[in-house]
Amino acid sequence: MKYLLKTVLFLVLCLFTLYSFAQKKDTVVITADNLRKTEIEYGRLTYIVYNKKTKDSPADGIYLVKINIEPTLYNNKNAVSIAQEWDRGDTVIHSAQTVLNKAGFSTLLHETYWKRQNYTTKFDFETREVSFKGVVADSIKSKVIQDFNESFDHYNLNWHSDLIIFTLLPYKENRVFKINFYDPGFGKASEEIYSVTGSDMLKGPSGKKIDCWILEIKIPSINGYQKFWVDKKSNEVLKEEDFYNNMYRYKLKLEVSEIN
């Protein structure tokens, strides 16, 4: 009896060890070599974005994000052009023109305008120069330029183009991505941790079920998070849920674009 009990305990321990090993996180440091660069999809994307005080409250602050992704040639380099326009009512609240190197998706050029700032900033990653159009305080200029110069210490991906970058990641259950991201003009480059936390089904047109990965990043500084629902077939980001400042923000991909 004692021998049988020891055998059972040994088998249980082995099963537990195997289960723990299977659940162990698979960490991948994203580089130019492991991005799925051939999977880039060109064309137009449109997302509707809105805020909610709770998950059950009415939508507020609704606006559209229109994105156009095209192949281009930039200074004799094969590149990807990403144009973004964010519209609220009859006002463009933000626009950006980003050019990424097709070889590794690092940034070649990034030009951005925010209505709330009322100035335009242009980042030339080839000449390593920053220029401003509009009235900008010297203290802001100095900080933006310093962060830009320090970004060259590591390989970075453009955080402002995250919805496109996410389509290139090598997804797998329990996988964790370490990504060096830089959003030009908005702080320093930093290593960010995104985790594949599971799967979920979204309902598409006519009730069609879409199997998605859930990609999540925690933001401890504001007790917040961002979640992305990524189509397992197309790798497109179909839904985003953010929580910060005790509010929710949603971003939903529209099925068709305004312009063919």
N, C-alpha and C positions, 0 to 999 in steps of 0.2 A: 504493500500500500504506500509506504514511504517513497519507494522507488518510482511508483506511478505518479505520485504527487510532484516529485522533482522533475519528472519528464514533462508533465503538463505545464509546470511553471517555466521550464526551459523553452518549450514551444511558444508559450504566450509571449515571453521575452523576445524571442526571435521575430515573431509577427509584429510586435510593437516596434522593434528596431527597423524592420523593413518598411513599416508604415511611416515612421518618422523620416526615414531616408527618402521615401517617395515624396513626402511633403516638403522636403528641404527646398529652400528657395534657390533658383538658378539665376545667378547674377551675371549680367552682361554689361560690360563697359562699351558704350556706343562710340564707334570710330568710323572713319570714312570707309573702312574695309567691310564692316558688317551691316551697313545700311543696305536695304534692298533697293538699290538705285534704279534698277531697270523697271521697278514697279510704279514709277511716277506716272500719274494720270493727268493729262492736260485737259483743259476745258474750264467751264464756268461753274462756280459753286455759289449757292446762296443760303445763308443761315438767318433764321429769325431769332432774335435775342431779347430776353425780357427778365425782369426782376420779380421776386415774390417775397413777401414778408414771412409767409409760412408756405409749406407745400400745398396747402389747400386754399390759400388766399388768391384773389384776382391778380392777373399779370399787370405789371406797371413798367413804365420806361421802355416801351417796345421800340426796337430799331432793327434794321436790316444790315447784314454784313455780306457784301458782294465781293467775290474773289475770282480773279481770272489768272489761270496758270498757263504759260506758253513757253515753248522752247525758243531760245534766242542765241545769238552770237554776241559775246561781250568781250571787247579787246582780244579778238581771235580765240576766245575760249568758248566751248560749248557750255551753255548756261540755261538756267530756268528763271523766267521772269514771273514774279507774283505781284499782281496789282490788287490792292484792297481799298474798298470804299465803305464806310459805315454811315448810314443815313438814318436820321431821326426826324420824322415829319418831312419838312421841305429843306432840311439843313444837313450838309455834310459835316459830321462831327469829327471825322477822322479819315485820313487817306494815307496810304503807304505804297511805295514802289520798292520792291526788293529783288535783287538779282543774286542767285546762288550759283556757285560753280557746280556744273553737272558732275564733275569728277568725284567730289566728296561732299557737296552741299554746304560747304563753308560760304560765308557771305562775301560777295564782291562789292555790292552797293546797297545802301539802305537809305531811303529818303522818306521822311515822315512828317505829317502835320496833324496837330490836335487843335480843335477849335478852342478848348479851354486854355491852352497855352498861347494861342494866337501867334505862333511862329513855326517855321519849317526848319528842320535839321537834316543835313545831308552827310552821310558817313561813307567815305570812299575808302574801302579796305585795301585797295591796291596801292594808292598813294599815301595811305594812312593819314588822311586829312579829314577834319570836320569843319563844315561851314554852316552858318546860321542865316536865316532870312527873316527879319522882323526884330522887334525889340526884345533882347534877352539880357538878363542881369549877368554881370561878369562872374559872379560866384557860381551861377548855374553853368555857364560856359566852361569854367575851369574844371568843375566836377565831371561834366559830360566828357570832356576831352581826356581827363585823367583815366576815367573808367574805360574809355575807348582804347587808349594806349595800352592799358594793362590787359585788355582782352586778348592781345596777341601772344600772351604767355602760354596759351593752350589752344588746342583745336576746339572750336565752338560751333554750335548750331544756332540758327537764328530763332530765338524764342517767340518772336512775333509771327513766325511762320509755323507754329507748332502743329496746327491742324494738317499741314502738308507733311511735316517731318514725321508725325505719328503714322502716316500711311506707309512709311518705309521701314518701320521697326520689325524685327524678327520675333513675332509673338509666339508665346508658348505658355502652357499652364504653369502657374507658380513662378513665372519669370520676373526678375527685377532688372530694370534698366537704370544704369548710371549715365546721365547725359550732361555734358557741359553745354549750358545754354547761356546766350547773351542777348538781351533785348536792348538794342542801341538806344541810348538816351535815358534808360530807366534802371540805373544801378549797375553794379559790377557783374561780370561773368561769374557763374557759379555752377557747381555740380549739383544736379537735382536728381532725386530718386523717384522713379515712377514704377509702380508695381502692378502686375497683372493679378488682380484679386479674385477673378472668377469669370463666369459667363452669365449672360442674360439674354432673354428673347425680347426684341422690340417688335411692335406691330407696324408694318409698312402699309402701302396702299392696298385697298381691298382686303385688309385683314391679314396680309401675308406676313408670316413670322420670319424675323431676321435674327440669326444666331450671332451674338456679339461677344467680343472680349470686353471685360471691364478693366480699364487702365486708370490708376488712381495715384494722386500725389497728396500727401499730407502737408499742411502748412501750420506747424505748431505755434508760430509767432502770433497768429490771429485766431488760433483754435479753429482753423478752417481746412478745407480740402477742395480738390477738383477731381471729378470723375468723368471719364470719357467712354462712350459706348462705340466700339470699333467693329465694323462688319467683318466677320471672319473670312468672307469670300473676297471682298473688294478692298479690305483694309481702310475703307473710308470712315471718318468720324461722323456718326449719325446723330449723336446726342452728347451734350455736355451738361453737367450739373456742378455748380460751384456753391460753396457755403463760406461766407465770410461776413464779418460785422453783423452777425445774427440775421442775415438775409440770404436768400437763394437767388442764383442767377442761372437761367437755362439758355442753351443754344441748341436749336434743332435744325437739321439740314432739310431744306425744301427739296421736293422730288424733281422739280423742273426749274430752269433758270429763266429769268425775264428775257434774256437775249439768246438767240440760237448760236 
